[in-house]
Each structure stands twice: as structure tokens, then as C-alpha cells.
């Protein structure tokens, strides 16, 4: 399964793309994260649905530097890749 996730909230600080990469690697997910033109963080994550749900849950927790208010989810076609990267 692969999902495109758009994270909204206070995301200007805290290395959110790198936090996403760390969580994805911890959960053995592949994909990419990047900053959207509107200040959102867009992540495409691929792996088992339960692991993607854990990824979303961890990102929603935020940290002292960023917070997530909402997440838009869209299922997209899977691709062939070996790791999670910053785009």
C-alpha cells in the first residue's frame, strides 16, 4: 500500500521532513517527504497499512518544534523503491 499524506499545522521549524524520514525508517517504510508550496509537509509512504497508520500517529504527536493539526490521506499506486528519502 502507498499513501500520499499531506500534513497541516505549525510545520515551519523542527526538521519535519527529517523527523518523517526517521519514523519511516524505524517502521521500515519506503517513500519520500518534501515541503509543499503552501507550507505543508507532503509524504508518500509505502508499506503495510498498519505501519503507515503508526507513521501517521507518530507524526501527529509532533514535538517541541512542530505540531500537526490535520492530515489529508490519499491512496496512490505503489512504486519500486528501496528506502525513504527527503525530496
C-alpha positions as CSV (number, residue, x, y, z in Angstrom):
1,X,0.0,0.0,0.0
2,X,1.2,3.5,-0.7
3,X,-0.4,6.7,0.6
4,X,0.2,10.4,-0.1
5,X,-0.1,12.2,3.2
6,X,-0.4,16.0,3.5
7,X,0.4,17.3,7.0
8,X,-1.1,20.7,8.0
9,X,-0.2,22.6,11.1
10,X,2.7,24.6,12.6
11,X,5.4,23.0,10.5
12,X,8.0,25.7,9.7
13,X,10.6,24.5,12.3
14,X,11.8,21.3,13.7
15,X,13.1,19.5,10.6
16,X,9.8,17.9,10.0
17,X,10.9,16.2,6.8
18,X,13.8,14.6,8.7
19,X,11.5,13.5,11.5
20,X,9.3,11.9,8.9
21,X,12.3,10.1,7.4
22,X,13.4,8.8,10.8
23,X,9.9,7.5,11.7
24,X,9.6,5.9,8.3
25,X,12.9,4.2,8.5
26,X,12.1,3.0,12.1
27,X,8.9,1.4,10.7
28,X,10.7,0.0,7.6
29,X,8.6,2.1,5.2
30,X,9.8,3.5,1.9
31,X,8.9,6.8,0.2
32,X,9.7,10.5,0.2
33,X,8.9,13.6,2.1
34,X,9.0,17.2,0.9
35,X,7.7,20.6,1.7
36,X,4.6,21.7,-0.2
37,X,4.4,25.2,-1.7
38,X,1.8,26.2,0.9
39,X,4.0,25.2,3.9
40,X,2.6,21.8,4.3
41,X,4.7,18.6,4.5
42,X,3.9,16.1,1.9
43,X,5.0,12.5,2.4
44,X,4.5,9.5,0.2
45,X,4.8,6.3,2.3
46,X,4.7,2.7,1.2
47,X,4.4,-0.4,3.3
48,X,1.9,-2.4,5.3
49,X,-1.2,-0.4,6.2
50,X,-0.7,-0.9,10.0
51,X,2.9,0.6,9.7
52,X,1.5,3.5,7.7
53,X,-1.1,4.1,10.4
54,X,1.7,4.0,13.0
55,X,3.7,6.6,11.0
56,X,0.7,8.9,10.8
57,X,0.2,8.5,14.6
58,X,3.8,9.4,15.3
59,X,3.7,12.4,13.1
60,X,0.5,13.7,14.7
61,X,2.3,13.7,18.1
62,X,4.7,16.4,16.8
63,X,7.4,17.6,19.1
64,X,8.5,20.8,20.8
65,X,9.3,22.4,17.4
66,X,6.3,21.4,15.2
67,X,2.7,20.3,15.5
68,X,0.3,18.7,13.1
69,X,-3.4,19.8,13.1
70,X,-4.8,17.7,10.3
71,X,-3.6,15.0,7.8
72,X,-5.1,14.5,4.3
73,X,-4.7,10.9,3.1
74,X,-4.9,9.6,-0.5
75,X,-4.1,6.1,-1.6
76,X,-1.8,6.1,-4.7
77,X,-0.2,3.5,-6.8
78,X,2.9,1.7,-5.4
79,X,6.3,2.2,-6.8
80,X,9.6,0.3,-6.8
81,X,12.0,1.9,-4.3
82,X,14.3,0.7,-1.5
83,X,14.4,3.5,1.1
84,X,12.7,6.6,2.4
85,X,14.3,9.9,1.2
86,X,14.0,13.6,1.5
87,X,12.7,15.2,-1.7
